Amino acid sequence: MLEESKEKAAFALKLPKDVVLGEVLVSFLGRHSVVIENYRSIILYTDCSIKIQAKNCRVIISGSRLMIEYYTNEEMKINGFIKSLEFE
């Protein structure tokens, strides 16, 4: 119910839902880069799997030669050969 109220408020005020609801944003740049915004922490980091904790879910990126190019409090960029992305 609270999420629905927040969603209605975001629509009425013309605010982006990702900002109001704290949703994770995932942007692919081909098969070799992905930018993740609105994450909380890095749970697992290997060259074949990266697991990220977001507010409402976990994001798992699988592939090979995965590497976090950079990360800040708001976003991170992952490079490598990306095979899949899964929400948990």
Jmol script that loads the backbone (N, CA, C; Angstrom):
load data "model"
ATOM      1  N   MET A   1       0.820  -1.187   0.000  1.00  0.00           N
ATOM      2  CA  MET A   1       0.000   0.000   0.000  1.00  0.00           C
ATOM      3  C   MET A   1       0.870   1.261   0.000  1.00  0.00           C
ATOM      4  N   LEU A   2       1.936   1.255   0.798  1.00  0.00           N
ATOM      5  CA  LEU A   2       2.829   2.406   0.855  1.00  0.00           C
ATOM      6  C   LEU A   2       3.511   2.641  -0.489  1.00  0.00           C
ATOM      7  N   GLU A   3       3.937   1.546  -1.141  1.00  0.00           N
ATOM      8  CA  GLU A   3       4.578   1.669  -2.455  1.00  0.00           C
ATOM      9  C   GLU A   3       3.617   2.284  -3.464  1.00  0.00           C
ATOM     10  N   GLU A   4       2.351   1.877  -3.401  1.00  0.00           N
ATOM     11  CA  GLU A   4       1.341   2.409  -4.313  1.00  0.00           C
ATOM     12  C   GLU A   4       1.153   3.907  -4.081  1.00  0.00           C
ATOM     13  N   SER A   5       1.140   4.335  -2.831  1.00  0.00           N
ATOM     14  CA  SER A   5       1.012   5.756  -2.498  1.00  0.00           C
ATOM     15  C   SER A   5       2.205   6.551  -3.021  1.00  0.00           C
ATOM     16  N   LYS A   6       3.388   5.994  -2.862  1.00  0.00           N
ATOM     17  CA  LYS A   6       4.596   6.658  -3.352  1.00  0.00           C
ATOM     18  C   LYS A   6       4.560   6.774  -4.870  1.00  0.00           C
ATOM     19  N   GLU A   7       4.081   5.708  -5.526  1.00  0.00           N
ATOM     20  CA  GLU A   7       4.005   5.707  -6.976  1.00  0.00           C
ATOM     21  C   GLU A   7       3.023   6.770  -7.463  1.00  0.00           C
ATOM     22  N   LYS A   8       1.882   6.886  -6.809  1.00  0.00           N
ATOM     23  CA  LYS A   8       0.889   7.907  -7.172  1.00  0.00           C
ATOM     24  C   LYS A   8       1.445   9.308  -6.947  1.00  0.00           C
ATOM     25  N   ALA A   9       2.160   9.504  -5.847  1.00  0.00           N
ATOM     26  CA  ALA A   9       2.755  10.804  -5.558  1.00  0.00           C
ATOM     27  C   ALA A   9       3.802  11.167  -6.610  1.00  0.00           C
ATOM     28  N   ALA A  10       4.610  10.201  -6.997  1.00  0.00           N
ATOM     29  CA  ALA A  10       5.629  10.436  -8.018  1.00  0.00           C
ATOM     30  C   ALA A  10       4.976  10.861  -9.328  1.00  0.00           C
ATOM     31  N   PHE A  11       3.885  10.182  -9.696  1.00  0.00           N
ATOM     32  CA  PHE A  11       3.174  10.511 -10.926  1.00  0.00           C
ATOM     33  C   PHE A  11       2.575  11.911 -10.838  1.00  0.00           C
ATOM     34  N   ALA A  12       1.911  12.216  -9.731  1.00  0.00           N
ATOM     35  CA  ALA A  12       1.261  13.512  -9.558  1.00  0.00           C
ATOM     36  C   ALA A  12       2.266  14.665  -9.570  1.00  0.00           C
ATOM     37  N   LEU A  13       3.420  14.448  -8.968  1.00  0.00           N
ATOM     38  CA  LEU A  13       4.442  15.496  -8.897  1.00  0.00           C
ATOM     39  C   LEU A  13       5.401  15.473 -10.079  1.00  0.00           C
ATOM     40  N   LYS A  14       5.181  14.514 -10.985  1.00  0.00           N
ATOM     41  CA  LYS A  14       6.035  14.346 -12.168  1.00  0.00           C
ATOM     42  C   LYS A  14       7.501  14.120 -11.784  1.00  0.00           C
ATOM     43  N   LEU A  15       7.691  13.304 -10.742  1.00  0.00           N
ATOM     44  CA  LEU A  15       9.032  12.930 -10.297  1.00  0.00           C
ATOM     45  C   LEU A  15       9.371  11.549 -10.849  1.00  0.00           C
ATOM     46  N   PRO A  16      10.640  11.291 -11.116  1.00  0.00           N
ATOM     47  CA  PRO A  16      11.029   9.957 -11.597  1.00  0.00           C
ATOM     48  C   PRO A  16      10.741   8.894 -10.542  1.00  0.00           C
ATOM     49  N   LYS A  17      10.122   7.788 -10.966  1.00  0.00           N
ATOM     50  CA  LYS A  17       9.775   6.717 -10.025  1.00  0.00           C
ATOM     51  C   LYS A  17      11.011   6.112  -9.377  1.00  0.00           C
ATOM     52  N   ASP A  18      12.106   6.000 -10.125  1.00  0.00           N
ATOM     53  CA  ASP A  18      13.305   5.387  -9.553  1.00  0.00           C
ATOM     54  C   ASP A  18      13.824   6.186  -8.365  1.00  0.00           C
ATOM     55  N   VAL A  19      13.672   7.497  -8.411  1.00  0.00           N
ATOM     56  CA  VAL A  19      14.141   8.337  -7.311  1.00  0.00           C
ATOM     57  C   VAL A  19      13.223   8.181  -6.101  1.00  0.00           C
ATOM     58  N   VAL A  20      11.925   8.249  -6.322  1.00  0.00           N
ATOM     59  CA  VAL A  20      10.958   8.189  -5.220  1.00  0.00           C
ATOM     60  C   VAL A  20      10.934   6.807  -4.583  1.00  0.00           C
ATOM     61  N   LEU A  21      10.953   5.759  -5.413  1.00  0.00           N
ATOM     62  CA  LEU A  21      10.842   4.395  -4.906  1.00  0.00           C
ATOM     63  C   LEU A  21      12.193   3.760  -4.589  1.00  0.00           C
ATOM     64  N   GLY A  22      13.277   4.396  -5.004  1.00  0.00           N
ATOM     65  CA  GLY A  22      14.598   3.839  -4.743  1.00  0.00           C
ATOM     66  C   GLY A  22      14.896   2.598  -5.566  1.00  0.00           C
ATOM     67  N   GLU A  23      14.277   2.491  -6.731  1.00  0.00           N
ATOM     68  CA  GLU A  23      14.480   1.324  -7.580  1.00  0.00           C
ATOM     69  C   GLU A  23      15.885   1.313  -8.178  1.00  0.00           C
ATOM     70  N   VAL A  24      16.400   0.118  -8.383  1.00  0.00           N
ATOM     71  CA  VAL A  24      17.697  -0.045  -9.023  1.00  0.00           C
ATOM     72  C   VAL A  24      17.529   0.210 -10.525  1.00  0.00           C
ATOM     73  N   LEU A  25      18.494   0.892 -11.122  1.00  0.00           N
ATOM     74  CA  LEU A  25      18.504   1.159 -12.558  1.00  0.00           C
ATOM     75  C   LEU A  25      19.662   0.396 -13.176  1.00  0.00           C
ATOM     76  N   VAL A  26      19.379  -0.310 -14.256  1.00  0.00           N
ATOM     77  CA  VAL A  26      20.403  -1.093 -14.937  1.00  0.00           C
ATOM     78  C   VAL A  26      20.427  -0.658 -16.392  1.00  0.00           C
ATOM     79  N   SER A  27      21.594  -0.216 -16.873  1.00  0.00           N
ATOM     80  CA  SER A  27      21.747   0.224 -18.265  1.00  0.00           C
ATOM     81  C   SER A  27      22.858  -0.585 -18.921  1.00  0.00           C
ATOM     82  N   PHE A  28      22.513  -1.280 -20.002  1.00  0.00           N
ATOM     83  CA  PHE A  28      23.507  -2.053 -20.737  1.00  0.00           C
ATOM     84  C   PHE A  28      24.104  -1.201 -21.843  1.00  0.00           C
ATOM     85  N   LEU A  29      25.397  -1.363 -22.039  1.00  0.00           N
ATOM     86  CA  LEU A  29      26.105  -0.758 -23.154  1.00  0.00           C
ATOM     87  C   LEU A  29      26.651  -1.912 -23.977  1.00  0.00           C
ATOM     88  N   GLY A  30      25.784  -2.522 -24.785  1.00  0.00           N
ATOM     89  CA  GLY A  30      26.161  -3.723 -25.512  1.00  0.00           C
ATOM     90  C   GLY A  30      26.259  -4.899 -24.565  1.00  0.00           C
ATOM     91  N   ARG A  31      27.115  -5.879 -24.911  1.00  0.00           N
ATOM     92  CA  ARG A  31      27.306  -7.058 -24.062  1.00  0.00           C
ATOM     93  C   ARG A  31      28.545  -6.952 -23.190  1.00  0.00           C
ATOM     94  N   HIS A  32      29.193  -5.797 -23.237  1.00  0.00           N
ATOM     95  CA  HIS A  32      30.475  -5.681 -22.551  1.00  0.00           C
ATOM     96  C   HIS A  32      30.509  -4.678 -21.405  1.00  0.00           C
ATOM     97  N   SER A  33      29.427  -3.940 -21.189  1.00  0.00           N
ATOM     98  CA  SER A  33      29.385  -2.978 -20.083  1.00  0.00           C
ATOM     99  C   SER A  33      27.970  -2.864 -19.545  1.00  0.00           C
ATOM    100  N   VAL A  34      27.886  -2.652 -18.237  1.00  0.00           N
ATOM    101  CA  VAL A  34      26.600  -2.400 -17.595  1.00  0.00           C
ATOM    102  C   VAL A  34      26.834  -1.368 -16.494  1.00  0.00           C
ATOM    103  N   VAL A  35      25.906  -0.413 -16.398  1.00  0.00           N
ATOM    104  CA  VAL A  35      25.951   0.602 -15.349  1.00  0.00           C
ATOM    105  C   VAL A  35      24.771   0.345 -14.425  1.00  0.00           C
ATOM    106  N   ILE A  36      25.045   0.269 -13.135  1.00  0.00           N
ATOM    107  CA  ILE A  36      24.005   0.017 -12.131  1.00  0.00           C
ATOM    108  C   ILE A  36      23.932   1.229 -11.218  1.00  0.00           C
ATOM    109  N   GLU A  37      22.715   1.771 -11.072  1.00  0.00           N
ATOM    110  CA  GLU A  37      22.490   2.931 -10.208  1.00  0.00           C
ATOM    111  C   GLU A  37      21.555   2.539  -9.074  1.00  0.00           C
ATOM    112  N   ASN A  38      21.638   3.266  -7.984  1.00  0.00           N
ATOM    113  CA  ASN A  38      20.794   3.059  -6.801  1.00  0.00           C
ATOM    114  C   ASN A  38      21.035   1.698  -6.145  1.00  0.00           C
ATOM    115  N   TYR A  39      22.273   1.328  -5.973  1.00  0.00           N
ATOM    116  CA  TYR A  39      22.589   0.076  -5.286  1.00  0.00           C
ATOM    117  C   TYR A  39      23.041   0.398  -3.866  1.00  0.00           C
ATOM    118  N   ARG A  40      23.046  -0.616  -3.026  1.00  0.00           N
ATOM    119  CA  ARG A  40      23.462  -0.407  -1.627  1.00  0.00           C
ATOM    120  C   ARG A  40      24.860  -0.932  -1.345  1.00  0.00           C
ATOM    121  N   SER A  41      25.152  -2.165  -1.827  1.00  0.00           N
ATOM    122  CA  SER A  41      26.465  -2.735  -1.512  1.00  0.00           C
ATOM    123  C   SER A  41      26.819  -3.835  -2.505  1.00  0.00           C
ATOM    124  N   ILE A  42      28.093  -4.194  -2.488  1.00  0.00           N
ATOM    125  CA  ILE A  42      28.605  -5.312  -3.282  1.00  0.00           C
ATOM    126  C   ILE A  42      28.673  -6.514  -2.352  1.00  0.00           C
ATOM    127  N   ILE A  43      27.968  -7.580  -2.718  1.00  0.00           N
ATOM    128  CA  ILE A  43      27.932  -8.785  -1.885  1.00  0.00           C
ATOM    129  C   ILE A  43      29.016  -9.769  -2.309  1.00  0.00           C
ATOM    130  N   LEU A  44      29.192  -9.945  -3.620  1.00  0.00           N
ATOM    131  CA  LEU A  44      30.146 -10.919  -4.165  1.00  0.00           C
ATOM    132  C   LEU A  44      30.813 -10.307  -5.381  1.00  0.00           C
ATOM    133  N   TYR A  45      32.128 -10.503  -5.486  1.00  0.00           N
ATOM    134  CA  TYR A  45      32.859  -9.960  -6.629  1.00  0.00           C
ATOM    135  C   TYR A  45      33.928 -10.950  -7.054  1.00  0.00           C
ATOM    136  N   THR A  46      33.681 -11.649  -8.162  1.00  0.00           N
ATOM    137  CA  THR A  46      34.689 -12.507  -8.782  1.00  0.00           C
ATOM    138  C   THR A  46      34.743 -12.146 -10.261  1.00  0.00           C
ATOM    139  N   ASP A  47      35.654 -12.757 -11.003  1.00  0.00           N
ATOM    140  CA  ASP A  47      35.750 -12.441 -12.431  1.00  0.00           C
ATOM    141  C   ASP A  47      34.632 -13.079 -13.256  1.00  0.00           C
ATOM    142  N   CYS A  48      33.805 -13.944 -12.639  1.00  0.00           N
ATOM    143  CA  CYS A  48      32.700 -14.553 -13.377  1.00  0.00           C
ATOM    144  C   CYS A  48      31.325 -14.258 -12.773  1.00  0.00           C
ATOM    145  N   SER A  49      31.277 -13.593 -11.618  1.00  0.00           N
ATOM    146  CA  SER A  49      29.997 -13.279 -10.994  1.00  0.00           C
ATOM    147  C   SER A  49      30.127 -12.076 -10.061  1.00  0.00           C
ATOM    148  N   ILE A  50      29.165 -11.158 -10.186  1.00  0.00           N
ATOM    149  CA  ILE A  50      29.110 -10.012  -9.290  1.00  0.00           C
ATOM    150  C   ILE A  50      27.684  -9.930  -8.762  1.00  0.00           C
ATOM    151  N   LYS A  51      27.553  -9.910  -7.443  1.00  0.00           N
ATOM    152  CA  LYS A  51      26.240  -9.837  -6.810  1.00  0.00           C
ATOM    153  C   LYS A  51      26.147  -8.514  -6.060  1.00  0.00           C
ATOM    154  N   ILE A  52      25.088  -7.754  -6.369  1.00  0.00           N
ATOM    155  CA  ILE A  52      24.882  -6.422  -5.827  1.00  0.00           C
ATOM    156  C   ILE A  52      23.592  -6.408  -5.010  1.00  0.00           C
ATOM    157  N   GLN A  53      23.623  -5.772  -3.847  1.00  0.00           N
ATOM    158  CA  GLN A  53      22.413  -5.581  -3.048  1.00  0.00           C
ATOM    159  C   GLN A  53      21.799  -4.232  -3.401  1.00  0.00           C
ATOM    160  N   ALA A  54      20.551  -4.246  -3.835  1.00  0.00           N
ATOM    161  CA  ALA A  54      19.794  -3.017  -4.076  1.00  0.00           C
ATOM    162  C   ALA A  54      18.784  -2.873  -2.946  1.00  0.00           C
ATOM    163  N   LYS A  55      17.955  -1.868  -3.006  1.00  0.00           N
ATOM    164  CA  LYS A  55      16.991  -1.643  -1.926  1.00  0.00           C
ATOM    165  C   LYS A  55      15.986  -2.786  -1.828  1.00  0.00           C
ATOM    166  N   ASN A  56      15.422  -3.197  -2.958  1.00  0.00           N
ATOM    167  CA  ASN A  56      14.330  -4.172  -2.965  1.00  0.00           C
ATOM    168  C   ASN A  56      14.701  -5.535  -3.516  1.00  0.00           C
ATOM    169  N   CYS A  57      15.947  -5.721  -3.933  1.00  0.00           N
ATOM    170  CA  CYS A  57      16.324  -6.994  -4.553  1.00  0.00           C
ATOM    171  C   CYS A  57      17.843  -7.116  -4.604  1.00  0.00           C
ATOM    172  N   ARG A  58      18.285  -8.239  -5.114  1.00  0.00           N
ATOM    173  CA  ARG A  58      19.704  -8.434  -5.420  1.00  0.00           C
ATOM    174  C   ARG A  58      19.835  -8.570  -6.931  1.00  0.00           C
ATOM    175  N   VAL A  59      20.934  -8.074  -7.468  1.00  0.00           N
ATOM    176  CA  VAL A  59      21.213  -8.149  -8.897  1.00  0.00           C
ATOM    177  C   VAL A  59      22.458  -9.004  -9.065  1.00  0.00           C
ATOM    178  N   ILE A  60      22.355 -10.032  -9.901  1.00  0.00           N
ATOM    179  CA  ILE A  60      23.482 -10.934 -10.134  1.00  0.00           C
ATOM    180  C   ILE A  60      23.882 -10.848 -11.602  1.00  0.00           C
ATOM    181  N   ILE A  61      25.130 -10.462 -11.854  1.00  0.00           N
ATOM    182  CA  ILE A  61      25.668 -10.397 -13.197  1.00  0.00           C
ATOM    183  C   ILE A  61      26.621 -11.557 -13.357  1.00  0.00           C
ATOM    184  N   SER A  62      26.411 -12.352 -14.400  1.00  0.00           N
ATOM    185  CA  SER A  62      27.274 -13.502 -14.674  1.00  0.00           C
ATOM    186  C   SER A  62      27.946 -13.310 -16.015  1.00  0.00           C
ATOM    187  N   GLY A  63      29.162 -13.824 -16.130  1.00  0.00           N
ATOM    188  CA  GLY A  63      29.898 -13.718 -17.379  1.00  0.00           C
ATOM    189  C   GLY A  63      31.337 -14.152 -17.187  1.00  0.00           C
ATOM    190  N   SER A  64      32.219 -13.539 -17.956  1.00  0.00           N
ATOM    191  CA  SER A  64      33.644 -13.837 -17.820  1.00  0.00           C
ATOM    192  C   SER A  64      34.434 -12.534 -17.915  1.00  0.00           C
ATOM    193  N   ARG A  65      35.600 -12.544 -17.293  1.00  0.00           N
ATOM    194  CA  ARG A  65      36.478 -11.369 -17.237  1.00  0.00           C
ATOM    195  C   ARG A  65      35.727 -10.136 -16.723  1.00  0.00           C
ATOM    196  N   LEU A  66      34.833 -10.348 -15.757  1.00  0.00           N
ATOM    197  CA  LEU A  66      34.075  -9.229 -15.187  1.00  0.00           C
ATOM    198  C   LEU A  66      34.979  -8.409 -14.282  1.00  0.00           C
ATOM    199  N   MET A  67      34.802  -7.095 -14.353  1.00  0.00           N
ATOM    200  CA  MET A  67      35.632  -6.184 -13.583  1.00  0.00           C
ATOM    201  C   MET A  67      34.821  -4.919 -13.296  1.00  0.00           C
ATOM    202  N   ILE A  68      34.862  -4.452 -12.071  1.00  0.00           N
ATOM    203  CA  ILE A  68      34.216  -3.184 -11.740  1.00  0.00           C
ATOM    204  C   ILE A  68      35.170  -2.070 -12.144  1.00  0.00           C
ATOM    205  N   GLU A  69      34.783  -1.310 -13.162  1.00  0.00           N
ATOM    206  CA  GLU A  69      35.629  -0.218 -13.652  1.00  0.00           C
ATOM    207  C   GLU A  69      35.676   0.925 -12.635  1.00  0.00           C
ATOM    208  N   TYR A  70      34.513   1.276 -12.089  1.00  0.00           N
ATOM    209  CA  TYR A  70      34.458   2.294 -11.046  1.00  0.00           C
ATOM    210  C   TYR A  70      33.178   2.104 -10.248  1.00  0.00           C
ATOM    211  N   TYR A  71      33.162   2.658  -9.042  1.00  0.00           N
ATOM    212  CA  TYR A  71      31.929   2.708  -8.264  1.00  0.00           C
ATOM    213  C   TYR A  71      31.955   3.923  -7.359  1.00  0.00           C
ATOM    214  N   THR A  72      30.769   4.493  -7.166  1.00  0.00           N
ATOM    215  CA  THR A  72      30.569   5.605  -6.251  1.00  0.00           C
ATOM    216  C   THR A  72      29.415   5.203  -5.329  1.00  0.00           C
ATOM    217  N   ASN A  73      28.954   6.107  -4.500  1.00  0.00           N
ATOM    218  CA  ASN A  73      27.811   5.811  -3.639  1.00  0.00           C
ATOM    219  C   ASN A  73      26.529   5.625  -4.441  1.00  0.00           C
ATOM    220  N   GLU A  74      26.457   6.169  -5.656  1.00  0.00           N
ATOM    221  CA  GLU A  74      25.241   6.115  -6.450  1.00  0.00           C
ATOM    222  C   GLU A  74      25.270   5.102  -7.591  1.00  0.00           C
ATOM    223  N   GLU A  75      26.444   4.883  -8.197  1.00  0.00           N
ATOM    224  CA  GLU A  75      26.473   4.019  -9.382  1.00  0.00           C
ATOM    225  C   GLU A  75      27.794   3.275  -9.510  1.00  0.00           C
ATOM    226  N   MET A  76      27.751   2.243 -10.349  1.00  0.00           N
ATOM    227  CA  MET A  76      28.972   1.510 -10.678  1.00  0.00           C
ATOM    228  C   MET A  76      28.916   1.066 -12.134  1.00  0.00           C
ATOM    229  N   LYS A  77      30.083   0.867 -12.713  1.00  0.00           N
ATOM    230  CA  LYS A  77      30.181   0.378 -14.085  1.00  0.00           C
ATOM    231  C   LYS A  77      30.970  -0.920 -14.072  1.00  0.00           C
ATOM    232  N   ILE A  78      30.395  -1.937 -14.704  1.00  0.00           N
ATOM    233  CA  ILE A  78      31.016  -3.258 -14.782  1.00  0.00           C
ATOM    234  C   ILE A  78      31.332  -3.544 -16.237  1.00  0.00           C
ATOM    235  N   ASN A  79      32.558  -3.989 -16.499  1.00  0.00           N
ATOM    236  CA  ASN A  79      32.990  -4.367 -17.846  1.00  0.00           C
ATOM    237  C   ASN A  79      33.317  -5.846 -17.879  1.00  0.00           C
ATOM    238  N   GLY A  80      33.292  -6.427 -19.068  1.00  0.00           N
ATOM    239  CA  GLY A  80      33.617  -7.828 -19.271  1.00  0.00           C
ATOM    240  C   GLY A  80      32.651  -8.417 -20.269  1.00  0.00           C
ATOM    241  N   PHE A  81      32.659  -9.729 -20.405  1.00  0.00           N
ATOM    242  CA  PHE A  81      31.711 -10.398 -21.288  1.00  0.00           C
ATOM    243  C   PHE A  81      30.507 -10.804 -20.444  1.00  0.00           C
ATOM    244  N   ILE A  82      29.388 -10.101 -20.616  1.00  0.00           N
ATOM    245  CA  ILE A  82      28.203 -10.315 -19.793  1.00  0.00           C
ATOM    246  C   ILE A  82      27.305 -11.362 -20.437  1.00  0.00           C
ATOM    247  N   LYS A  83      27.100 -12.467 -19.716  1.00  0.00           N
ATOM    248  CA  LYS A  83      26.228 -13.535 -20.211  1.00  0.00           C
ATOM    249  C   LYS A  83      24.793 -13.336 -19.762  1.00  0.00           C
ATOM    250  N   SER A  84      24.610 -12.913 -18.490  1.00  0.00           N
ATOM    251  CA  SER A  84      23.235 -12.776 -17.984  1.00  0.00           C
ATOM    252  C   SER A  84      23.185 -11.813 -16.805  1.00  0.00           C
ATOM    253  N   LEU A  85      21.978 -11.323 -16.565  1.00  0.00           N
ATOM    254  CA  LEU A  85      21.689 -10.513 -15.410  1.00  0.00           C
ATOM    255  C   LEU A  85      20.406 -11.078 -14.805  1.00  0.00           C
ATOM    256  N   GLU A  86      20.422 -11.278 -13.506  1.00  0.00           N
ATOM    257  CA  GLU A  86      19.290 -11.904 -12.827  1.00  0.00           C
ATOM    258  C   GLU A  86      18.930 -11.087 -11.592  1.00  0.00           C
ATOM    259  N   PHE A  87      17.625 -11.000 -11.320  1.00  0.00           N
ATOM    260  CA  PHE A  87      17.146 -10.370 -10.101  1.00  0.00           C
ATOM    261  C   PHE A  87      16.759 -11.456  -9.120  1.00  0.00           C
ATOM    262  N   GLU A  88      17.158 -11.303  -7.880  1.00  0.00           N
ATOM    263  CA  GLU A  88      16.897 -12.317  -6.852  1.00  0.00           C
ATOM    264  C   GLU A  88      16.109 -11.700  -5.718  1.00  0.00           C
TER     265      GLU A  88
END
end "model"
wireframe off; spacefill off
backbone 0.3
color backbone group
